[in-house]
Amino acid sequence: MKTIRLFLISTLLVLTTGILSAQSNEVPAEITSALSKGDAAKLNNYLNTNVELVIGQKNDVFSKPQASGIITDFFKTNKVASFVVLHKGDKEAASFLIGTLKTSNSTFRVYILTRKTGNQTVIQQLRIEPTNE
């Protein structure tokens, strides 16, 4: 009886630890919220020192200040109506998110790749590309 109880407690601890670690590696809810609101300032807080960025004709690795300006300009000309997460996943210290961003001008496919460095999650790659919808 003691062995069964110890086994059940051990199993519960392992499962709980796995669930908690998976949650901590997901793309932070603040990033999803920033996309939903078109809040460039909040999104810019998560940018890595250098970011691979694809937005409109911009397709390169940019410094954080350059990427911040491009993202801010995008949201100035594209008022966000909604953002829906279609898929997300994580592995080890990286996580990604794919979603649909509807704006006043068009519909875009969004892809974000984040990496956890220490206690901070940073955006390494951000793609906002037009869809064929």
Beta strands, then each sheet from edge to edge (+ up, - down):
strand 1: 47-55
strand 2: 58-63
strand 3: 80-91
strand 4: 94-103
strand 5: 107-117
strand 6: 120-130
sheet 1: 2+ 1- 6- 5+ 4- 3+
end
